[in-house]
Amino acid sequence: MQRRRVLGGFGAAALGSLSGCLGGAASLFETTQSDEPPLVENRPDAVYVPTHVEGMEMVGTTDVDDVRVGVMYSYPHRFWVVENEGGEFVTTQTPVEASDAVHLMATPWDPATGTVVPNAGLSLEIVREGSLVSEEVIYPMLSQRMGFHYGANFPLDGDGTYEIRVSVGGTDIARYGSLDGKFGDGASGSIEFEFEERELNDIPYRLLEEKQGTRGALEPMRMEAIPTGTAPDPLPGTPLGRGASGDAAFVGSLVEADRFGDDPYLAVSARTPHSGLTIPGMALSADVGDGETYSGRLAPSLDAELGFHYGASVAGLAPDDEVNVSVDVPPQVGRHEGYEKAFLDMPPFELE
């Protein structure tokens, strides 16, 4: 891999087109963890600027029943998964393996509204000339440049033509409005993938020496073909306030609409603090009016106007009610570098 030769020409103007998938390798088929930049010491327990930023290549899109899935690839790289160690949630690094050739990323969304669809298990099979090269249920993830997506490192078998078979499981989260009834059934599709090591070598890559490890984030990518899952701001409805926990930002709203039923609807949107990217995979509950108006779960939900959020119908909910939110389980999603220290220790908060 000739990654180092692109560093000098990869200036600030190029950063606007990057995907935010982090990590790298020195050789396409002989990858070692030592080829990645060392992690910054004393990283904050918050969102921070990663050590580097890199580009990606589009593989293509496929329609899988109601869902459209876009698949991309970049250098293989480290990422983190969330684990429960005796009641304490921590992130554990998944290093690059010697056999890893690429990091594949897949984003599912509703093509009619552009709403990214989390909470739907996604797996990939890579096939070449009828033979299985690799198969994996890939991780739900958060990236500063791509927002929510699914991703994992995969081996390949050299240059050539591959078929990527995409399987999407049905989601059981609540869906409203034009999304009601969609995404409930599992389905599969496929994309043809022409891979050349030379094209991987040409993907831009840049170290962020001055800002790495400081609080902040890379800007999300801007691509017409694939949405990043940015949360609406302002949130539709009557504002109930904002809050913060574990460096995540929260916005609450009272929505009165027929699609939510006869009672007012309490919507709480969780998003990253700097870029407003939707954070799925949490368990939230709320107390309204000291628990007298409502005390219970906020269900993960999808709505074309609210996007992915956590919500509940609350009889008697009023704009001036005190709303306290508890994070019962922090986001159970993998993290790219820059997110692995955030969204773990999440105390209760009030929407103000």
Helices and strands as residue ranges (DSSP letters): G 3-6, H 12-15, G 33-35, E 52-54, E 57-64, E 67-74, E 79-85, E 88-94, E 102-109, E 122-128, E 131-137, E 139-143, E 147-154, E 160-168, E 174-175, G 177-179, E 187-195, H 197-201, E 205-207, E 238-245, E 248-255, G 258-260, E 265-271, E 283-288, E 294-303, E 307-313, E 323-329, E 334-335, E 349-350
